[in-house]
Amino acid sequence: MINHRQSSDQGVQARAFMHDIDRVFPNTAWAGGCKSWYLDARGHNIALWVGPSLAYRWRLWRARTRDYVMG
């Protein structure tokens, strides 16, 4: 079983990650103002990766083992 470990800087990192996504999202085709499953009630992107797929793969290439409890 693998459990996610809460690190002290995890909230800071998560907010920085979402800031990057939110900064780029308005310049995408997905920001056309429609109602869809990938936008919450405020129109906030909750599901889409807004960059190139290679950038997504690069960020997720390796999980940081210090963020997980294995066992």
HUBELPE-V186072 format. One record per pair of residues at least 12 apart in sequence whose C-alpha atoms are under 6 Angstrom apart, sorted by the first residue. I is the first residue (numbers start at 1). GAP is how many residues later the second one is. Records with the same first field share a line. If there is no record, write none. Layout:
I->GAP / GAP
This chain:
1->70
2->67 / 68
3->65 / 66
4->64
5->62 / 63
